[in-house]
Amino acid sequence: ARQLSAACGCTMVPAKDSRAVLNSEWKTILFTEDVAYKVLYGVARVTKEKETVSGDNYACACTDDQFMMCLSDGMGSGPEACRESETVVDLLEQFVMSGFSRETAARMVNSALVLQRKDGMFSSVDVCSLDLYTGVCEFVKAGAATTFIRRSNWVETITSTSLAAGLVQQL
């Protein structure tokens, strides 16, 4: 890796699925450029008073160049709200990991929720995608609470004016 880095003029690291131990056997090892940003995250959960299950669900996924976080709040509380938001998070994660853009995935999830039940199933959608090479962060929000980005001496807000996923045909 050191020799490749010197030859390429950038930091090279073994790919995630590469061998960790080298021996006398001939093997091909894939190297990739090291990302400029690393992500450290934590999660805290609190249930509504007298409830045993939270209506919020989340997922974090990392590829070679992107880190994605998805948060969904099922409307109401308890097991039903949990199932609704869990469905949203699972579908979004599957669509994005399959190669769909975040916007297309959100539209497909919205369509699935609109078609799923007559009484309507809806949940907020809050997706944040971070490019680990450039540090550029993109947000997709539908009915989600304001996001606050805090830096050393200022705070930026990202707000959504759209309704929650599943409420309207066109998201």
FIFIBA-312815 format. One line per 10 residues: their letters; for each residue x, y, z of N, C-alpha, C, O, CB. Coordinates in steps of 0.2 Angstrom, whole numbers, plus 5000, padded with zeros to 4 digits. Glycine has a CB too. Example, Ala and Ser with C-alpha at 12.3 -4.5 7.8 and 13.67 -1.06 7.14 Angstrom:
BEGIN
AS> 5066/4972/5039/5062/4978/5039/5066/4984/5039/5071/4983/5042/5057/4978/5045 | 5064/4989/5035/5068/4995/5036/5064/5000/5039/5067/5006/5040/5070/4997/5029 .
END
This chain:
BEGIN
ARQLSAACGC> 5004/4994/5000/5000/5000/5000/5004/5006/5000/5003/5011/4997/4995/5000/5006 | 5010/5006/5004/5014/5012/5004/5017/5013/4997/5018/5019/4995/5020/5011/5009 | 5020/5008/4994/5023/5009/4987/5018/5011/4982/5019/5015/4978/5026/5002/4985 | 5012/5008/4982/5006/5010/4978/5005/5018/4979/5004/5022/4974/5000/5006/4978 | 5004/5020/4985/5003/5027/4987/5008/5031/4984/5006/5037/4981/5002/5027/4994 | 5014/5029/4985/5020/5034/4982/5019/5034/4975/5020/5039/4972/5026/5031/4984 | 5018/5028/4971/5017/5028/4964/5011/5032/4961/5012/5035/4956/5017/5021/4962 | 5006/5032/4965/4999/5035/4963/4999/5042/4965/4995/5046/4962/4993/5031/4965 | 5002/5044/4970/5002/5051/4972/4996/5052/4977/4994/5058/4978/5002/5056/4967 | 4993/5047/4979/4987/5047/4984/4987/5041/4988/4991/5036/4987/4980/5048/4980 .
TMVPAKDSRA> 4984/5042/4994/4984/5036/4999/4980/5030/4996/4974/5031/4995/4981/5038/5006 | 4983/5024/4996/4980/5018/4993/4979/5014/4999/4983/5013/5003/4983/5015/4988 | 4973/5010/5000/4972/5005/5005/4969/4999/5002/4966/4999/4996/4967/5008/5010 | 4970/4993/5005/4967/4987/5002/4959/4988/5003/4956/4991/5007/4969/4981/5006 | 4956/4985/4998/4948/4986/4997/4945/4982/5003/4949/4978/5006/4946/4983/4991 | 4939/4984/5005/4936/4981/5011/4936/4973/5011/4937/4970/5017/4929/4983/5012 | 4935/4970/5006/4934/4963/5005/4941/4959/5004/4941/4953/5002/4929/4961/5000 | 4946/4963/5004/4953/4960/5002/4955/4956/5008/4953/4956/5013/4958/4965/5001 | 4960/4952/5006/4964/4947/5011/4967/4952/5016/4970/4957/5015/4969/4942/5008 | 4967/4950/5022/4970/4953/5028/4977/4950/5029/4982/4954/5032/4966/4953/5034 .
VLNSEWKTIL> 4978/4944/5027/4985/4941/5029/4988/4938/5022/4984/4935/5018/4984/4935/5034 | 4994/4940/5021/4997/4938/5015/5002/4932/5017/5005/4932/5022/5001/4943/5012 | 5002/4927/5012/5007/4921/5013/5010/4920/5007/5010/4924/5002/5003/4915/5016 | 5013/4914/5006/5017/4912/5000/5012/4911/4994/5015/4910/4988/5021/4906/5001 | 5006/4910/4995/5001/4909/4989/5000/4915/4985/5000/4921/4987/4994/4906/4992 | 4999/4914/4978/4998/4920/4974/4991/4921/4974/4986/4917/4973/5000/4918/4966 | 4989/4928/4976/4983/4930/4976/4982/4937/4973/4987/4941/4973/4980/4930/4984 | 4977/4939/4971/4976/4946/4968/4972/4950/4974/4968/4948/4977/4971/4946/4962 | 4975/4956/4975/4973/4960/4980/4971/4967/4977/4975/4970/4973/4978/4961/4986 | 4965/4969/4978/4962/4975/4975/4964/4981/4980/4962/4980/4986/4955/4975/4974 .
FTEDVAYKVL> 4966/4986/4978/4968/4992/4982/4963/4998/4979/4962/4998/4973/4975/4994/4981 | 4961/5002/4983/4957/5008/4981/4960/5014/4985/4964/5014/4990/4950/5007/4983 | 4958/5020/4982/4960/5026/4985/4957/5027/4992/4951/5026/4992/4959/5032/4981 | 4960/5029/4997/4957/5030/5004/4953/5036/5004/4954/5041/5000/4963/5031/5009 | 4947/5035/5007/4942/5041/5008/4945/5046/5012/4950/5045/5016/4936/5038/5010 | 4943/5052/5011/4945/5058/5015/4942/5059/5021/4944/5062/5026/4944/5065/5011 | 4936/5056/5022/4932/5057/5028/4930/5050/5031/4928/5045/5027/4925/5061/5026 | 4929/5050/5037/4927/5044/5041/4921/5046/5045/4920/5052/5047/4933/5041/5046 | 4916/5041/5046/4910/5043/5050/4910/5039/5056/4911/5033/5057/4904/5041/5045 | 4909/5043/5061/4908/5040/5068/4901/5042/5070/4899/5048/5070/4913/5042/5073 .
YGVARVTKEK> 4896/5037/5072/4889/5039/5073/4887/5035/5079/4890/5030/5081/4885/5038/5067 | 4882/5038/5083/4879/5034/5088/4871/5035/5088/4869/5039/5084/4882/5037/5095 | 4868/5031/5092/4861/5031/5091/4858/5031/5098/4861/5027/5103/4858/5025/5087 | 4853/5035/5100/4849/5035/5106/4842/5034/5105/4839/5037/5100/4851/5041/5111 | 4838/5030/5108/4831/5029/5107/4827/5030/5114/4830/5028/5119/4830/5022/5105 | 4822/5033/5113/4817/5034/5119/4810/5033/5116/4808/5035/5111/4818/5042/5122 | 4806/5029/5120/4800/5028/5119/4795/5033/5122/4797/5036/5127/4798/5021/5121 | 4789/5033/5119/4784/5038/5122/4782/5035/5128/4782/5029/5130/4778/5039/5117 | 4779/5040/5132/4777/5038/5139/4772/5032/5139/4767/5032/5135/4774/5044/5143 | 4773/5027/5143/4769/5021/5143/4769/5017/5137/4765/5012/5136/4761/5023/5144 .
ETVSGDNYAC> 4773/5018/5132/4774/5013/5126/4780/5009/5127/4785/5011/5130/4775/5018/5120 | 4780/5003/5125/4786/4999/5125/4790/4999/5119/4796/4996/5118/4784/4991/5127 | 4787/5001/5113/4790/5001/5107/4790/5008/5104/4785/5012/5104/4787/4996/5102 | 4796/5010/5101/4796/5017/5098/4794/5016/5091/4794/5011/5087/4804/5019/5098 | 4791/5022/5088/4788/5022/5081/4794/5024/5076/4792/5025/5070/4782/5027/5081 | 4800/5026/5079/4805/5028/5075/4810/5022/5073/4811/5017/5077/4809/5033/5078 | 4812/5022/5067/4817/5017/5065/4822/5020/5060/4821/5026/5057/4814/5011/5061 | 4828/5017/5060/4834/5020/5056/4838/5015/5053/4837/5009/5055/4838/5025/5061 | 4842/5017/5048/4847/5012/5045/4853/5016/5043/4852/5022/5041/4844/5008/5039 | 4859/5013/5044/4865/5016/5042/4868/5011/5037/4869/5006/5039/4870/5019/5048 .
ACTDDQFMMC> 4870/5014/5031/4874/5009/5027/4880/5013/5024/4880/5019/5023/4869/5007/5021 | 4885/5009/5023/4891/5012/5020/4893/5008/5014/4894/5002/5014/4897/5012/5025 | 4895/5011/5008/4898/5008/5003/4905/5011/5002/4907/5014/5007/4894/5010/4996 | 4909/5009/4997/4916/5011/4996/4916/5019/4997/4921/5022/4999/4919/5009/4990 | 4911/5023/4994/4912/5030/4993/4906/5034/4996/4907/5040/4997/4913/5032/4986 | 4901/5031/4999/4896/5034/5002/4894/5031/5009/4894/5025/5010/4889/5034/4997 | 4891/5036/5013/4888/5034/5019/4881/5037/5019/4880/5043/5018/4892/5036/5026 | 4876/5032/5021/4869/5034/5021/4866/5033/5027/4867/5028/5030/4866/5031/5015 | 4862/5038/5030/4858/5037/5036/4851/5038/5034/4849/5043/5030/4860/5042/5041 | 4847/5034/5036/4839/5035/5035/4836/5035/5041/4837/5030/5045/4837/5030/5030 .
LSDGMGSGPE> 4831/5039/5043/4827/5039/5049/4820/5040/5046/4818/5044/5042/4829/5045/5053 | 4816/5036/5049/4808/5037/5048/4804/5036/5054/4806/5032/5059/4806/5031/5043 | 4800/5041/5055/4795/5041/5060/4788/5039/5058/4785/5043/5054/4795/5048/5064 | 4786/5033/5061/4779/5031/5059/4774/5035/5063/4775/5037/5069/4778/5024/5061 | 4769/5037/5060/4764/5042/5063/4760/5038/5069/4758/5032/5068/4759/5044/5058 | 4760/5041/5074/4757/5038/5080/4763/5035/5084/4769/5037/5084/4752/5033/5079 | 4761/5030/5088/4766/5027/5093/4764/5020/5093/4759/5018/5092/4767/5030/5100 | 4769/5016/5096/4768/5009/5097/4770/5004/5091/4773/5007/5087/4761/5008/5099 | 4767/4998/5092/4769/4993/5087/4767/4995/5080/4771/4993/5075/4766/4986/5089 | 4762/4998/5079/4759/4999/5072/4764/5005/5069/4766/5004/5063/4752/5002/5072 .
ACRESETVVD> 4765/5010/5072/4770/5015/5070/4777/5012/5069/4780/5014/5064/4770/5021/5075 | 4779/5008/5073/4785/5005/5072/4786/5001/5065/4791/5001/5062/4787/5000/5078 | 4780/4997/5064/4780/4993/5058/4780/4997/5052/4784/4996/5047/4774/4988/5058 | 4777/5003/5052/4776/5007/5046/4783/5010/5045/4785/5010/5039/4771/5013/5048 | 4786/5013/5050/4793/5016/5049/4798/5011/5047/4803/5012/5043/4795/5020/5055 | 4798/5005/5050/4802/4999/5048/4802/4998/5041/4807/4996/5037/4801/4993/5053 | 4796/4997/5038/4794/4996/5031/4798/5001/5027/4801/5000/5022/4787/4996/5030 | 4797/5008/5029/4800/5013/5025/4807/5013/5025/4811/5013/5019/4798/5020/5028 | 4811/5011/5031/4818/5011/5031/4820/5005/5027/4825/5006/5023/4820/5010/5038 | 4817/4999/5028/4819/4993/5024/4819/4994/5017/4824/4993/5013/4815/4987/5026 .
LLEQFVMSGF> 4813/4997/5014/4812/4998/5007/4818/5003/5004/4821/5002/4999/4805/5000/5005 | 4818/5008/5008/4823/5014/5006/4830/5011/5005/4834/5012/5000/4823/5020/5010 | 4832/5007/5010/4839/5004/5010/4840/4999/5005/4845/4999/5001/4840/5000/5017 | 4835/4995/5003/4835/4990/4998/4836/4994/4991/4840/4992/4987/4829/4985/4998 | 4832/4999/4990/4832/5002/4984/4839/5006/4983/4841/5005/4977/4826/5007/4983 | 4841/5009/4988/4847/5013/4987/4853/5008/4986/4857/5009/4982/4849/5017/4993 | 4853/5003/4990/4859/4998/4989/4858/4994/4982/4863/4991/4980/4859/4993/4995 | 4853/4994/4979/4852/4991/4973/4854/4995/4967/4854/4993/4961/4845/4989/4972 | 4855/5002/4969/4858/5006/4964/4853/5012/4962/4855/5016/4958/4859/5002/4958 | 4847/5012/4965/4843/5018/4963/4845/5024/4967/4848/5024/4972/4835/5016/4965 .
SRETAARMVN> 4844/5030/4964/4846/5036/4967/4841/5037/4973/4836/5034/4974/4845/5042/4962 | 4843/5041/4978/4839/5042/4984/4832/5045/4982/4827/5043/4986/4843/5047/4989 | 4832/5050/4978/4826/5053/4976/4821/5048/4973/4815/5047/4974/4827/5059/4971 | 4824/5043/4968/4819/5038/4965/4817/5033/4970/4811/5031/4970/4823/5035/4959 | 4822/5031/4975/4820/5027/4980/4814/5030/4984/4809/5026/4986/4826/5025/4984 | 4815/5036/4986/4810/5039/4990/4803/5039/4987/4798/5038/4990/4812/5046/4992 | 4803/5041/4980/4797/5041/4976/4794/5034/4976/4788/5033/4976/4798/5043/4969 | 4798/5029/4975/4795/5022/4975/4792/5020/4981/4787/5017/4982/4801/5017/4973 | 4796/5022/4987/4793/5020/4994/4786/5024/4995/4781/5021/4997/4798/5022/4999 | 4786/5030/4993/4780/5034/4993/4774/5030/4989/4768/5029/4992/4781/5041/4991 .
SALVLQRKDG> 4775/5028/4983/4770/5025/4979/4768/5018/4983/4762/5017/4983/4773/5023/4972 | 4773/5015/4985/4771/5008/4989/4767/5010/4995/4762/5006/4996/4777/5005/4991 | 4768/5015/4998/4764/5017/5004/4757/5019/5002/4752/5017/5006/4767/5022/5009 | 4756/5023/4997/4750/5025/4995/4746/5019/4992/4740/5019/4994/4751/5030/4989 | 4749/5015/4989/4745/5009/4986/4744/5003/4992/4739/4999/4991/4749/5006/4981 | 4747/5004/4997/4747/4998/5002/4740/4997/5005/4738/4992/5006/4752/4999/5007 | 4737/5003/5008/4731/5002/5012/4726/5007/5010/4728/5013/5008/4733/5002/5019 | 4720/5006/5011/4715/5011/5010/4715/5017/5015/4714/5022/5013/4708/5008/5010 | 4716/5015/5021/4716/5020/5026/4723/5024/5027/4724/5029/5030/4715/5017/5033 | 4728/5022/5022/4734/5026/5022/4739/5025/5027/4738/5024/5033/4732/5034/5022 .
MFSSVDVCSL> 4745/5023/5024/4750/5022/5029/4755/5027/5027/4757/5028/5021/4754/5015/5028 | 4758/5031/5032/4762/5036/5031/4767/5037/5036/4766/5036/5042/4759/5043/5030 | 4773/5039/5034/4779/5040/5039/4783/5045/5036/4784/5047/5030/4783/5033/5040 | 4787/5049/5041/4792/5054/5038/4798/5050/5036/4799/5045/5038/4794/5059/5044 | 4801/5053/5031/4807/5051/5028/4813/5056/5028/4812/5062/5026/4806/5049/5021 | 4818/5054/5031/4824/5059/5032/4830/5055/5030/4833/5050/5034/4825/5061/5039 | 4833/5056/5024/4839/5053/5022/4845/5058/5021/4844/5063/5018/4837/5049/5015 | 4850/5056/5023/4856/5060/5023/4862/5055/5020/4863/5050/5022/4859/5062/5030 | 4865/5058/5014/4870/5054/5011/4876/5058/5010/4876/5064/5008/4868/5052/5004 | 4882/5055/5013/4888/5059/5013/4893/5055/5008/4894/5049/5009/4891/5059/5020 .
DLYTGVCEFV> 4896/5059/5004/4901/5057/4999/4908/5057/5004/4910/5062/5006/4902/5062/4993 | 4911/5051/5005/4917/5051/5009/4923/5053/5006/4928/5054/5009/4917/5043/5011 | 4923/5055/4999/4929/5058/4996/4928/5065/4996/4934/5069/4997/4929/5055/4989 | 4923/5068/4995/4922/5076/4994/4919/5079/5001/4920/5085/5002/4918/5077/4989 | 4916/5075/5005/4912/5078/5011/4906/5081/5009/4903/5084/5014/4917/5083/5014 | 4903/5081/5003/4897/5084/5001/4891/5079/5004/4891/5073/5003/4896/5085/4993 | 4887/5083/5007/4881/5079/5010/4875/5081/5007/4873/5087/5006/4881/5081/5018 | 4871/5076/5005/4864/5078/5002/4858/5075/5006/4859/5070/5010/4864/5074/4995 | 4853/5079/5006/4847/5077/5010/4841/5076/5006/4840/5079/5001/4846/5082/5016 | 4837/5071/5008/4830/5070/5005/4826/5069/5011/4827/5065/5016/4830/5063/5001 .
KAGAATTFIR> 4821/5074/5011/4816/5074/5017/4809/5074/5015/4807/5078/5010/4818/5081/5021 | 4805/5071/5018/4798/5071/5017/4794/5071/5024/4794/5066/5027/4796/5065/5012 | 4792/5076/5026/4788/5077/5032/4793/5076/5038/4790/5075/5044/4783/5071/5032 | 4799/5077/5037/4804/5076/5042/4805/5082/5046/4804/5088/5044/4810/5073/5040 | 4808/5081/5052/4809/5087/5056/4815/5091/5054/4819/5088/5050/4811/5085/5064 | 4817/5097/5056/4822/5101/5054/4829/5097/5056/4829/5094/5061/4822/5108/5057 | 4834/5097/5051/4840/5095/5053/4845/5101/5054/4845/5106/5051/4843/5091/5047 | 4849/5100/5059/4854/5105/5061/4861/5103/5060/4863/5097/5062/4853/5107/5069 | 4865/5107/5056/4872/5105/5055/4876/5110/5059/4875/5116/5058/4873/5105/5047 | 4879/5108/5064/4883/5112/5068/4890/5112/5067/4893/5107/5066/4882/5110/5076 .
RSNWVETITS> 4893/5118/5066/4900/5119/5065/4903/5123/5071/4899/5124/5075/4902/5122/5058 | 4909/5124/5071/4912/5127/5077/4908/5134/5079/4907/5134/5085/4919/5129/5076 | 4907/5138/5075/4904/5144/5077/4897/5146/5073/4895/5152/5074/4909/5150/5076 | 4894/5141/5070/4888/5143/5067/4884/5136/5066/4886/5131/5066/4889/5146/5060 | 4877/5137/5065/4873/5132/5064/4868/5133/5058/4866/5138/5057/4868/5131/5070 | 4868/5128/5053/4864/5128/5047/4858/5123/5048/4859/5118/5051/4868/5126/5041 | 4852/5126/5046/4846/5121/5046/4844/5119/5039/4845/5123/5034/4841/5125/5049 | 4842/5113/5039/4839/5110/5033/4832/5108/5034/4831/5104/5039/4843/5103/5030 | 4827/5111/5031/4820/5110/5033/4816/5107/5027/4819/5108/5021/4817/5117/5035 | 4811/5104/5028/4807/5101/5023/4800/5104/5023/4797/5105/5029/4806/5093/5024 .
TSLAAGLVQQ> 4797/5106/5018/4790/5108/5017/4785/5103/5014/4779/5105/5014/4790/5115/5013 | 4788/5097/5013/4784/5092/5010/4780/5088/5015/4782/5088/5021/4788/5088/5005 | 4775/5085/5013/4771/5080/5018/4775/5074/5018/4779/5072/5014/4764/5079/5015 | 4773/5070/5023/4776/5063/5025/4774/5058/5019/4769/5059/5015/4773/5060/5031 | 4779/5054/5018/4778/5049/5013/4772/5045/5014/4770/5043/5020/4784/5044/5013 | 4768/5043/5009/4762/5040/5009/4755/5044/5010/4750/5041/5009/4762/5035/5015 | 4756/5050/5010/4750/5055/5011/4748/5057/5004/4742/5058/5003/4752/5061/5015 | 4752/5058/5000/4750/5061/4993/4753/5056/4988/4758/5053/4989/4752/5068/4992 | 4750/5056/4982/4752/5052/4976/4759/5054/4974/4763/5050/4973/4747/5052/4971 | 4760/5061/4973/4766/5064/4970/4770/5067/4976/4768/5072/4979/4765/5069/4965 .
L> 4776/5064/4978/4780/5066/4983/4785/5071/4981/4789/5074/4985/4784/5060/4986 .
END
